[in-house]
Amino acid sequence: MSGAAGTAGVVGRTGVRRWRAVGTALPRPSWWMWTADAALALVLAVCTVSASLDQDAAMKVPQFGVGEPAPPPPGPPAVLAGPTADPRELALAALTALPLIVRRRYPLAAFWAVLGVTLVFGQRSGASGATVYTFLSCVVAAYSAAVHSPRRVPALVGVVLGAVLMAVFHEEYFPYFTPGFVPFLVLLGVGLGANAIHIWQQRVRDLQAQQETATRLAVERERARIARELHDVVTHNVSVMVIQAGAARKVMDAAPDRAREALLAVEAGGRTAMAELRHVMGLLTMDGDSGPDPAADAGLAPQPGLAQVTVLVDRVRATGVPVELTVTGAPAPLVAGADLAAYRVVQEALTNVVKHAAGSRVRVTVGHTPDAVHVEVSDTGGTAAAPAGPGGGRGLLGLRERLAVYGGTLEAGVRPTGGFRVRAVVPVQKPVDHLAEGVS
């Protein structure tokens, strides 16, 4: 199925672009992720605030020289006030970790928020005890930006700039590590790297699953389109051939000339059906190496359109059904798919008349306007020439879906004066003039 293969190719190229962007819209984290991130941010914030308070308390304790006795306070002993901390510094200490709550939803914003607040906090307080926790918050924020951000280039540039900024202001960002911390840092890096690889592998699997689903959906749509096309071709031509063959059988003895004309009509209908079926099957067997006009390269006749409505009406009229055709307005160029869909509307309506309204008169009207093409097929009602099968009504349903692709509409129903009417409107897609102006 060349159409399905082409659609699958488009889906594949779309998948590659999605892989490069890794999805510009992040999926919403689950409640478990929100809870885990909130707990991590809260623990780091509490540890940072606690270390800041301990540092303030240590700085406010009086310091005396070694071996030098403390001078006695003059007068009665005074009660020393407890250590107090600047509320603004405590707020900054908490804000160095609280942005990690949204590290999966807004990774880049959380990274720069943690980095900026940590720099301001370090310059204001200079608390060495809290630097360990602010450093951990920066590491977690950088990891989240590199792993969870869908924008690869801004995330990479941001992490690199953040590393440069931390190296320049190392006193505010980097704590003092003893040699005992080296194994912990190595294990931390290995764990973060392994987790990042696992997340990327999961993303690749999810992307492959989405691409397979999209390809399968494209194939199913292509099969449905082919089924509708075959239904339109086979149902109409076979119905006309059956009517003509029945008429030839009835007048074969009494009027051999009329029987001969009916058989010639059967032959013409069969040739038409074979030509259209060959066109459909030929399009399915063409590969992607065809030229600019693959149908012509394969020796196939062009698909029918509104220009062939007259031939269609003559063929149905030859079966004995009185059909009146009226065409108004100057024909406007339609895209191939819309032109074929409009032709199929007339074909399906006439087929239904032949099968279910024998003895009725039919009126076909094709009105061309600058904006749309109006197609209407109405009959006066009659008797069914053949019982309705289990698939009755699917032809009109398929036509309605086909017209919807090109912005068209289809209405079908019983007329107040009797009979049935099918009305379709196919908009004319005008060329875009501003493209040429932009080129010039």
Number of C-alpha atoms within 10 A of each C-alpha: 17 15 21 19 17 15 19 20 13 14 17 17 13 13 20 14 12 13 15 13 15 20 16 12 11 14 9 10 12 9 9 9 14 17 13 13 19 18 15 17 24 19 16 24 27 17 20 27 22 17 20 23 22 16 18 17 14 12 11 11 10 7 9 10 7 6 6 7 8 10 7 8 8 7 6 7 8 8 6 6 6 9 13 10 14 10 9 11 18 19 13 22 31 25 24 29 33 25 25 30 21 21 25 22 19 18 26 25 17 25 28 19 19 25 26 17 19 25 21 16 26 23 14 13 18 17 20 18 18 26 24 19 25 31 21 16 26 27 18 20 28 26 20 24 27 23 21 21 26 21 17 17 11 14 21 16 12 18 19 13 12 18 17 12 15 18 13 11 14 14 16 23 27 18 18 12 10 7 8 8 10 11 10 11 12 10 11 12 14 12 12 16 14 11 13 17 13 12 14 14 12 12 15 14 12 12 18 15 12 13 19 16 12 17 20 14 15 20 19 13 15 18 15 13 16 17 13 19 20 16 15 20 21 17 19 22 23 16 19 25 23 15 19 24 19 16 18 23 14 12 15 15 10 10 11 13 13 15 21 14 16 25 19 15 21 23 15 15 22 17 13 14 20 15 17 22 16 14 18 17 14 17 17 15 12 16 13 11 7 12 10 8 8 16 17 12 11 15 10 16 12 12 16 17 17 22 12 11 20 13 11 16 19 15 18 27 16 15 21 15 20 16 19 14 14 11 15 12 11 10 16 15 14 19 13 12 15 25 20 18 27 26 20 24 25 23 22 21 24 28 20 23 28 25 20 18 23 17 18 19 17 24 17 23 18 22 17 19 15 14 12 17 25 20 22 21 25 25 24 18 21 17 13 15 16 14 9 12 7 7 7 11 11 12 19 21 13 19 22 19 16 22 23 14 12 16 14 22 18 20 12 17 11 14 14 8 8 12 18 21 21 22 19 23 19 23 19 21 16 12 7 8 8 9 9 8 8 7 6 6
